[in-house]
Amino acid sequence: MQDAIPSVIDRCCQQYTRFPRRGDQAYFVIPDRADLLRAIEEFRKTDYYLVDLIATDERYLEAQAFKVYYIFSGGPQMGPIPEGPSGGALCPEPHTFVVLGYPLDPQYPTSFPAIHHIYDSALPLESKIHDMFGLVPDPDLQPEQKNLILHRTAFSPSLAPQLQDRFQEWLQQHAHHDLLRIPAYLAKLTAGETVIVGPIHAKIIGGGLFIFEMKDSEVIEKVSIVLGFQHRGVEKLLETHYGLENGWELAEMIAGDASFAYGLAYCRAVENLAEIPILQAAKYWRALLLELERIASHIFDVANMLLGINEMIYGERMETLLEATYQLFQRLTNTAGGNYLENENFLLRCINHVGGVTFPGNPDLDDIEQTVKRITKEFLGLSMGTLTKRSVQKRFVSTGILEEGQALEVGATGVVARASGLAPHPLSKTLRPQQRDGHDFRLWHDQDGVYAQFANELMIRAEEDPTDERRRVLASRSVVLYEENFTGDAMARFAVRVAEVESSANMVKGLLEQLKMLTREDFLNTLLSDDKVIRALTKARVYGFGIGHAESWRGDVTCVIWKGPDNGIFRCSFRDPSVFNWMALQRSVARNEVTGNSNLYPDFPVINKSYNNSYPGVSQ
């Protein structure tokens, strides 16, 4: 695997600079546009996953130019799972983050190579670069397609807030919202047979504008989605008001329902940048808390889907289980004496720090085990009744189908990808990498060495001819999904969430056992001292970068961070899984001319709930 990447670059590029490999990260600078595109086309042929496109303003640094970083993840090999609870299956070997840096050509200083003709999933990433830096993808996109975050109806096209010379005073003077232009913009969109929903929605969800085009009665032909209504300038704030050591405080505020995942992605990026070692207890706790966040969010989504189709008894009972989960989170953060709506620590905030995790008190492992066991048992009992209920199947089956090929095209990730057939499959060596492990960064980039032993729990699809060990694991599960369950519709997304709750609960049990086997000293030692962290950060190379990630309940959250002078942040960029999954939602709602799949306008709330994409995660 480690030799495959340079060989691809050698074949495709006449000139490049290769930097020393660090962990699961390989970095190349390719100055020629044609060479860059050839290498990316080769990555596409071998099913490398596009992680992110990130621009940096390095005009005042050595490069004296803007630079765009094309980040991929790949690793086609399979290997045996190590000794442990998941023995007897195959596990994807660790993947590599491949970073291709491209300094913009002096002849075209504000134009960067577009790759959306190679990777469909690149389109929103290119749009973000255009919004935040004013750089133009080449070949150029249509003006109405360019904006992901900053609407041209409200912001000046020349704003480009991420430029290094855009200081706070300048932005305050020029970032005025021209709200008077928005109604005219909407009036223009309503020409023809269209229906507009949003951007303000019911309850407390974020702002998003949905424009439905319909012809035959209420059949949806196409839907356009406009986001960015919750743009808060998170990345600029990190670069101007925070340092490497405390940036997690803002990172975990990006998307409340994935607070722990965002904080973890940030901390891992800084730790990767400064090569900060993490203590064993902290590794276990991070994995455990990530699974607890997954359990809570999946319970919420399953309950919300049921309430959306008037299955009130099941949905409301599940909401009481969600409340019990939040109360557990309060006890973990030692804030149970207050109202969780006031202290907000039911979101597992303030636990992740650069260098490990910290708790206000000593967590009660038995409390975690018993609470998760009780909640999971009741949740699975309720869910099993709904999976076979005729009224539920009538609303969910064949609603909002995302074909497997469509999921691959748009880079769908997380539950959405796995429900469309990209679920972990332990014994198939002939399938593409995504089909084997479903974009699951817990398997792809298990840098802490925690998840490999639980690979069987992550592999929720039952194979036709399982090994004895796999047969034992499948027999112990309440929810077993087969090939025919991964149909890409709302029912599949519903079922995958239920199965993942059971998987996460089993992993929590296993991680608690690992924690109990630690000595008392190791168990209590979860965070490096401030002195050690500061020394490592100071030693790290200025303008060097690190990549962090977390497999949130929606999919992979990624963070890339560049060190600035005095342990500051030169550049920090996050990519939420919903950046890709919003594109998947569009595909699954619109009429499919090939398969004939279509949806009615009243189906959209069900489809939207089955995705539960993030508004603030994209808008940031």
Sequence and secondary structure as in RCSB ss.txt:
>XXXX:A:sequence
MQDAIPSVIDRCCQQYTRFPRRGDQAYFVIPDRADLLRAIEEFRKTDYYLVDLIATDERYLEAQAFKVYYIFSGG
PQMGPIPEGPSGGALCPEPHTFVVLGYPLDPQYPTSFPAIHHIYDSALPLESKIHDMFGLVPDPDLQPEQKNLIL
HRTAFSPSLAPQLQDRFQEWLQQHAHHDLLRIPAYLAKLTAGETVIVGPIHAKIIGGGLFIFEMKDSEVIEKVSI
VLGFQHRGVEKLLETHYGLENGWELAEMIAGDASFAYGLAYCRAVENLAEIPILQAAKYWRALLLELERIASHIF
DVANMLLGINEMIYGERMETLLEATYQLFQRLTNTAGGNYLENENFLLRCINHVGGVTFPGNPDLDDIEQTVKRI
TKEFLGLSMGTLTKRSVQKRFVSTGILEEGQALEVGATGVVARASGLAPHPLSKTLRPQQRDGHDFRLWHDQDGV
YAQFANELMIRAEEDPTDERRRVLASRSVVLYEENFTGDAMARFAVRVAEVESSANMVKGLLEQLKMLTREDFLN
TLLSDDKVIRALTKARVYGFGIGHAESWRGDVTCVIWKGPDNGIFRCSFRDPSVFNWMALQRSVARNEVTGNSNL
YPDFPVINKSYNNSYPGVSQ
>XXXX:A:secstr
 TTHHHHHHHHH SS EE   BTTEEEEE   HHHHHHHHHHHHHTT EEEEEEEEEETTSTT EEEEEEEEEE 
  EEE  SSTTTTSEEE   EEEEEEEE  TTSTTEEE  TTT TTHHHHHHHHHHHH  EEES   GGGS SSS
 TTTS TT  TTSTT  HHHHHHH    TTHHHHHHHHHTSSSEEEE SS STT    EEEEEE STTBEEEEEE
E  TT   HHHHHHHH BTTTTHHHHTTS GGGHHHHHHHHHHHHHHHHT    HHHHHHHHHHHHHHHHHHHHH
HHHHHHHHTT HHHHHHHHHHHHHHHHHHHHHTT TTS HHHH GGG TT EETTEE  SS   HHHHHHHHHHH
HHHHHHHHHHHHT HHHHHHHTTSS   HHHHHHHT  HHHHIIIII   SS SSS HHHHHTT HHHHT TTS 
SGGGHHHH  B  SS  HHHHHHHHT S  B GGG  SSHHHHHHHHHHHHHHHHHHHHHHHHHHHTS HHHHH 
 B  HHHHHHHHHHS TT EEEEEEE SSSEEEEEEEE GGGBEEEEEEE THHHHHHHHHHHHS  TTT    B
GGGHHHHHHHH   SHHHH 
